[in-house]
Amino acid sequence: MAPSNPVIFVPGITATYLRDEYPLPPEIVWSVMSKSFERVLLHPDDLRYEMIEPARIAPDHIFEIAYREIIEELRDNLSDDEDHPVPVFPFSYDWRHPLAASQAQLGSFIQEVIARTKLIKHYHDAGYGDDPKVNLIGHSMGGLVITEYLLHAGAQAKVEKVATIAAPFQGSLEAPLKITTGLAELGTGAASSRERHTSRLTPALYHLLPDFEGAIQADEGIPESLFDSASWQPSVLRTLTRFIEMRGLDPENPAEQAHQLFLNMLGVARDTASG
């Protein structure tokens, strides 16, 4: 009997360590126990990079405290015996960035996993290389990354089965709570202004905004969609304006720049949700 396809496990938002590769040796700036909000904060002029430069933040490994047991169980239960293991690969990605970036990384990783699996003798002997595929498991936002990849790859996706765990396909009420107050589960401990401010400049978090009937109840005159900038409290724009005043490359009209930045983050998330 042919072995099961290799499995890729995609974790949720914030559940991948981040390291700064600029220092030697590299420094962990986001982990289970310690989170440097200042160093993972993105630059308002270019959300691909960090506000405090020079830096080079890259994904490390996924949170072992959350996922080690499930990955070990998958490896054990999917394999017929120790001599014929089914590989289960944890997928690390930079969870701060939009889904488009994360799905592209996942696509490249799928190709790598397929190439590595072809080198495993019992897969080679079973003819895995004739029509190689992977199975995907996504937890929380990991399910959205998988969905975005499948939409992008279409019929070219080398995927046979998908399973998701608590994936917020219609958004999560924790996302606006985190952006407005700093509460919910972005970091550990009590809410702080650092956590709230970091959330407001994390594009991926806007992909988690709730998008279902009754998600919010707005006063008269306020839009009932969180993808509309007019539905948000003014403090969000004030935070973005302050970041631009502090680190922006163009000092002119920081409030207008902040508004455009906010519109862009909301627009990308809205277009992804509607696509």
Contacts in CASP RR format, 6 or more apart in sequence:
PFRMAT RR
TARGET T0000
AUTHOR 0000-0000-0000
METHOD contacts of the structure
MODEL  1
MAPSNPVIFVPGITATYLRDEYPLPPEIVWSVMSKSFERVLLHPDDLRYE
MIEPARIAPDHIFEIAYREIIEELRDNLSDDEDHPVPVFPFSYDWRHPLA
ASQAQLGSFIQEVIARTKLIKHYHDAGYGDDPKVNLIGHSMGGLVITEYL
LHAGAQAKVEKVATIAAPFQGSLEAPLKITTGLAELGTGAASSRERHTSR
LTPALYHLLPDFEGAIQADEGIPESLFDSASWQPSVLRTLTRFIEMRGLD
PENPAEQAHQLFLNMLGVARDTASG
2 126 0 8 1.000
2 127 0 8 1.000
2 128 0 8 1.000
3 80 0 8 1.000
3 84 0 8 1.000
3 86 0 8 1.000
3 122 0 8 1.000
3 123 0 8 1.000
3 126 0 8 1.000
3 128 0 8 1.000
4 78 0 8 1.000
4 86 0 8 1.000
4 135 0 8 1.000
5 86 0 8 1.000
5 133 0 8 1.000
5 134 0 8 1.000
5 135 0 8 1.000
5 160 0 8 1.000
5 161 0 8 1.000
6 86 0 8 1.000
6 87 0 8 1.000
6 88 0 8 1.000
6 89 0 8 1.000
6 113 0 8 1.000
6 114 0 8 1.000
6 116 0 8 1.000
6 117 0 8 1.000
6 134 0 8 1.000
6 135 0 8 1.000
7 74 0 8 1.000
7 78 0 8 1.000
7 86 0 8 1.000
7 87 0 8 1.000
7 88 0 8 1.000
7 89 0 8 1.000
7 134 0 8 1.000
7 135 0 8 1.000
7 136 0 8 1.000
7 137 0 8 1.000
8 88 0 8 1.000
8 89 0 8 1.000
8 90 0 8 1.000
8 91 0 8 1.000
8 106 0 8 1.000
8 109 0 8 1.000
8 110 0 8 1.000
8 113 0 8 1.000
8 134 0 8 1.000
8 135 0 8 1.000
8 136 0 8 1.000
8 137 0 8 1.000
9 62 0 8 1.000
9 67 0 8 1.000
9 70 0 8 1.000
9 71 0 8 1.000
9 74 0 8 1.000
9 88 0 8 1.000
9 89 0 8 1.000
9 90 0 8 1.000
9 91 0 8 1.000
9 137 0 8 1.000
9 138 0 8 1.000
9 139 0 8 1.000
10 91 0 8 1.000
10 93 0 8 1.000
10 106 0 8 1.000
10 136 0 8 1.000
10 137 0 8 1.000
10 138 0 8 1.000
10 139 0 8 1.000
10 142 0 8 1.000
10 143 0 8 1.000
10 145 0 8 1.000
10 146 0 8 1.000
11 62 0 8 1.000
11 63 0 8 1.000
11 66 0 8 1.000
11 67 0 8 1.000
11 90 0 8 1.000
11 91 0 8 1.000
11 92 0 8 1.000
11 138 0 8 1.000
11 139 0 8 1.000
11 140 0 8 1.000
11 142 0 8 1.000
12 95 0 8 1.000
12 138 0 8 1.000
12 139 0 8 1.000
12 140 0 8 1.000
12 141 0 8 1.000
12 142 0 8 1.000
12 143 0 8 1.000
13 95 0 8 1.000
13 140 0 8 1.000
13 141 0 8 1.000
13 142 0 8 1.000
13 186 0 8 1.000
13 204 0 8 1.000
13 205 0 8 1.000
13 208 0 8 1.000
14 30 0 8 1.000
14 95 0 8 1.000
14 185 0 8 1.000
14 186 0 8 1.000
14 187 0 8 1.000
15 62 0 8 1.000
15 63 0 8 1.000
15 66 0 8 1.000
15 67 0 8 1.000
15 95 0 8 1.000
15 139 0 8 1.000
15 140 0 8 1.000
16 30 0 8 1.000
16 59 0 8 1.000
16 60 0 8 1.000
16 61 0 8 1.000
16 62 0 8 1.000
16 63 0 8 1.000
16 92 0 8 1.000
16 93 0 8 1.000
16 94 0 8 1.000
16 95 0 8 1.000
17 28 0 8 1.000
17 30 0 8 1.000
17 31 0 8 1.000
17 32 0 8 1.000
17 59 0 8 1.000
17 60 0 8 1.000
17 61 0 8 1.000
17 62 0 8 1.000
17 63 0 8 1.000
17 92 0 8 1.000
18 28 0 8 1.000
18 29 0 8 1.000
18 30 0 8 1.000
18 40 0 8 1.000
18 57 0 8 1.000
18 58 0 8 1.000
18 59 0 8 1.000
18 60 0 8 1.000
18 94 0 8 1.000
19 26 0 8 1.000
19 27 0 8 1.000
19 28 0 8 1.000
19 29 0 8 1.000
19 57 0 8 1.000
19 58 0 8 1.000
19 59 0 8 1.000
19 60 0 8 1.000
20 26 0 8 1.000
20 27 0 8 1.000
20 29 0 8 1.000
20 39 0 8 1.000
20 55 0 8 1.000
20 56 0 8 1.000
20 57 0 8 1.000
21 56 0 8 1.000
21 57 0 8 1.000
21 58 0 8 1.000
22 54 0 8 1.000
22 55 0 8 1.000
22 56 0 8 1.000
28 34 0 8 1.000
28 60 0 8 1.000
29 35 0 8 1.000
29 36 0 8 1.000
29 39 0 8 1.000
29 40 0 8 1.000
29 57 0 8 1.000
30 36 0 8 1.000
30 40 0 8 1.000
32 63 0 8 1.000
32 64 0 8 1.000
32 65 0 8 1.000
32 66 0 8 1.000
33 188 0 8 1.000
35 187 0 8 1.000
35 188 0 8 1.000
37 192 0 8 1.000
37 194 0 8 1.000
37 195 0 8 1.000
37 197 0 8 1.000
37 198 0 8 1.000
38 51 0 8 1.000
38 52 0 8 1.000
38 194 0 8 1.000
39 50 0 8 1.000
39 52 0 8 1.000
39 55 0 8 1.000
39 57 0 8 1.000
40 50 0 8 1.000
40 57 0 8 1.000
40 96 0 8 1.000
40 198 0 8 1.000
41 50 0 8 1.000
41 51 0 8 1.000
41 52 0 8 1.000
41 197 0 8 1.000
41 198 0 8 1.000
41 201 0 8 1.000
41 243 0 8 1.000
42 48 0 8 1.000
42 49 0 8 1.000
42 50 0 8 1.000
42 51 0 8 1.000
42 96 0 8 1.000
42 201 0 8 1.000
42 202 0 8 1.000
42 203 0 8 1.000
43 49 0 8 1.000
43 50 0 8 1.000
43 51 0 8 1.000
43 53 0 8 1.000
43 247 0 8 1.000
43 248 0 8 1.000
44 51 0 8 1.000
44 201 0 8 1.000
44 240 0 8 1.000
44 243 0 8 1.000
44 244 0 8 1.000
44 247 0 8 1.000
44 248 0 8 1.000
44 257 0 8 1.000
44 258 0 8 1.000
44 261 0 8 1.000
45 244 0 8 1.000
45 247 0 8 1.000
45 248 0 8 1.000
45 249 0 8 1.000
45 250 0 8 1.000
47 97 0 8 1.000
47 201 0 8 1.000
47 203 0 8 1.000
47 265 0 8 1.000
48 97 0 8 1.000
48 101 0 8 1.000
49 55 0 8 1.000
50 57 0 8 1.000
51 201 0 8 1.000
51 243 0 8 1.000
51 247 0 8 1.000
52 247 0 8 1.000
57 94 0 8 1.000
58 94 0 8 1.000
59 92 0 8 1.000
59 93 0 8 1.000
59 94 0 8 1.000
59 95 0 8 1.000
60 92 0 8 1.000
61 90 0 8 1.000
61 92 0 8 1.000
62 90 0 8 1.000
62 91 0 8 1.000
62 92 0 8 1.000
67 90 0 8 1.000
67 139 0 8 1.000
71 88 0 8 1.000
71 90 0 8 1.000
74 86 0 8 1.000
74 88 0 8 1.000
74 137 0 8 1.000
75 85 0 8 1.000
75 86 0 8 1.000
75 87 0 8 1.000
75 88 0 8 1.000
78 86 0 8 1.000
78 88 0 8 1.000
79 85 0 8 1.000
79 86 0 8 1.000
83 122 0 8 1.000
84 122 0 8 1.000
87 113 0 8 1.000
87 116 0 8 1.000
87 117 0 8 1.000
87 120 0 8 1.000
89 109 0 8 1.000
89 113 0 8 1.000
91 106 0 8 1.000
91 109 0 8 1.000
93 102 0 8 1.000
93 105 0 8 1.000
93 106 0 8 1.000
93 145 0 8 1.000
94 101 0 8 1.000
94 102 0 8 1.000
94 105 0 8 1.000
95 102 0 8 1.000
95 141 0 8 1.000
95 204 0 8 1.000
96 202 0 8 1.000
96 203 0 8 1.000
96 204 0 8 1.000
97 203 0 8 1.000
97 204 0 8 1.000
98 203 0 8 1.000
98 204 0 8 1.000
98 207 0 8 1.000
98 268 0 8 1.000
98 269 0 8 1.000
98 272 0 8 1.000
99 144 0 8 1.000
99 145 0 8 1.000
99 148 0 8 1.000
99 204 0 8 1.000
99 207 0 8 1.000
99 272 0 8 1.000
100 148 0 8 1.000
100 152 0 8 1.000
100 268 0 8 1.000
100 272 0 8 1.000
102 145 0 8 1.000
102 148 0 8 1.000
102 204 0 8 1.000
103 145 0 8 1.000
103 148 0 8 1.000
103 149 0 8 1.000
103 152 0 8 1.000
104 152 0 8 1.000
106 145 0 8 1.000
106 146 0 8 1.000
106 149 0 8 1.000
107 149 0 8 1.000
107 153 0 8 1.000
110 134 0 8 1.000
110 149 0 8 1.000
110 158 0 8 1.000
110 159 0 8 1.000
111 158 0 8 1.000
113 134 0 8 1.000
114 132 0 8 1.000
114 133 0 8 1.000
114 134 0 8 1.000
114 158 0 8 1.000
117 123 0 8 1.000
117 128 0 8 1.000
117 132 0 8 1.000
118 124 0 8 1.000
118 128 0 8 1.000
118 129 0 8 1.000
118 132 0 8 1.000
120 128 0 8 1.000
123 129 0 8 1.000
132 158 0 8 1.000
133 158 0 8 1.000
133 159 0 8 1.000
133 160 0 8 1.000
134 158 0 8 1.000
134 159 0 8 1.000
134 160 0 8 1.000
135 159 0 8 1.000
135 160 0 8 1.000
135 161 0 8 1.000
135 162 0 8 1.000
135 163 0 8 1.000
136 146 0 8 1.000
136 159 0 8 1.000
136 161 0 8 1.000
136 162 0 8 1.000
136 163 0 8 1.000
137 162 0 8 1.000
137 163 0 8 1.000
137 164 0 8 1.000
137 165 0 8 1.000
138 145 0 8 1.000
138 146 0 8 1.000
138 162 0 8 1.000
138 163 0 8 1.000
138 164 0 8 1.000
138 165 0 8 1.000
138 167 0 8 1.000
139 164 0 8 1.000
139 165 0 8 1.000
139 166 0 8 1.000
139 167 0 8 1.000
140 165 0 8 1.000
140 166 0 8 1.000
140 167 0 8 1.000
140 168 0 8 1.000
141 167 0 8 1.000
141 168 0 8 1.000
141 204 0 8 1.000
141 207 0 8 1.000
141 208 0 8 1.000
142 164 0 8 1.000
142 167 0 8 1.000
143 164 0 8 1.000
143 167 0 8 1.000
143 169 0 8 1.000
144 167 0 8 1.000
144 168 0 8 1.000
144 169 0 8 1.000
144 207 0 8 1.000
144 208 0 8 1.000
146 162 0 8 1.000
146 164 0 8 1.000
147 167 0 8 1.000
147 169 0 8 1.000
148 272 0 8 1.000
149 157 0 8 1.000
150 157 0 8 1.000
150 159 0 8 1.000
150 162 0 8 1.000
151 275 0 8 1.000
153 159 0 8 1.000
168 208 0 8 1.000
170 210 0 8 1.000
170 211 0 8 1.000
170 212 0 8 1.000
170 215 0 8 1.000
171 208 0 8 1.000
171 209 0 8 1.000
171 210 0 8 1.000
171 211 0 8 1.000
171 212 0 8 1.000
171 215 0 8 1.000
172 208 0 8 1.000
172 210 0 8 1.000
173 210 0 8 1.000
173 215 0 8 1.000
174 184 0 8 1.000
174 185 0 8 1.000
174 208 0 8 1.000
175 184 0 8 1.000
175 205 0 8 1.000
175 206 0 8 1.000
175 208 0 8 1.000
175 209 0 8 1.000
175 210 0 8 1.000
176 209 0 8 1.000
176 210 0 8 1.000
176 216 0 8 1.000
176 226 0 8 1.000
177 183 0 8 1.000
177 184 0 8 1.000
178 184 0 8 1.000
178 185 0 8 1.000
178 186 0 8 1.000
178 195 0 8 1.000
178 196 0 8 1.000
178 199 0 8 1.000
178 205 0 8 1.000
179 196 0 8 1.000
179 199 0 8 1.000
179 200 0 8 1.000
179 205 0 8 1.000
179 206 0 8 1.000
179 232 0 8 1.000
179 236 0 8 1.000
180 196 0 8 1.000
180 232 0 8 1.000
180 233 0 8 1.000
180 235 0 8 1.000
180 236 0 8 1.000
181 191 0 8 1.000
181 196 0 8 1.000
182 191 0 8 1.000
182 192 0 8 1.000
182 195 0 8 1.000
182 196 0 8 1.000
182 199 0 8 1.000
183 191 0 8 1.000
186 195 0 8 1.000
186 198 0 8 1.000
186 199 0 8 1.000
186 202 0 8 1.000
186 205 0 8 1.000
187 195 0 8 1.000
196 239 0 8 1.000
197 239 0 8 1.000
197 243 0 8 1.000
199 205 0 8 1.000
200 236 0 8 1.000
200 239 0 8 1.000
200 240 0 8 1.000
201 239 0 8 1.000
201 240 0 8 1.000
201 243 0 8 1.000
203 265 0 8 1.000
203 268 0 8 1.000
203 269 0 8 1.000
206 265 0 8 1.000
206 266 0 8 1.000
206 268 0 8 1.000
206 269 0 8 1.000
207 269 0 8 1.000
207 272 0 8 1.000
207 273 0 8 1.000
209 226 0 8 1.000
209 227 0 8 1.000
209 269 0 8 1.000
209 273 0 8 1.000
210 216 0 8 1.000
210 226 0 8 1.000
211 225 0 8 1.000
211 226 0 8 1.000
211 227 0 8 1.000
211 273 0 8 1.000
214 224 0 8 1.000
215 226 0 8 1.000
216 224 0 8 1.000
216 225 0 8 1.000
216 226 0 8 1.000
216 231 0 8 1.000
217 224 0 8 1.000
218 224 0 8 1.000
218 231 0 8 1.000
222 230 0 8 1.000
222 231 0 8 1.000
223 230 0 8 1.000
223 231 0 8 1.000
224 231 0 8 1.000
225 231 0 8 1.000
226 232 0 8 1.000
226 266 0 8 1.000
227 266 0 8 1.000
227 267 0 8 1.000
227 269 0 8 1.000
227 270 0 8 1.000
227 273 0 8 1.000
228 266 0 8 1.000
229 237 0 8 1.000
229 259 0 8 1.000
229 262 0 8 1.000
229 263 0 8 1.000
229 266 0 8 1.000
232 262 0 8 1.000
236 262 0 8 1.000
237 255 0 8 1.000
237 258 0 8 1.000
237 259 0 8 1.000
237 262 0 8 1.000
240 258 0 8 1.000
240 261 0 8 1.000
240 262 0 8 1.000
241 254 0 8 1.000
241 255 0 8 1.000
241 257 0 8 1.000
241 258 0 8 1.000
243 258 0 8 1.000
244 254 0 8 1.000
244 257 0 8 1.000
244 258 0 8 1.000
244 261 0 8 1.000
245 251 0 8 1.000
245 254 0 8 1.000
248 254 0 8 1.000
248 257 0 8 1.000
250 257 0 8 1.000
END
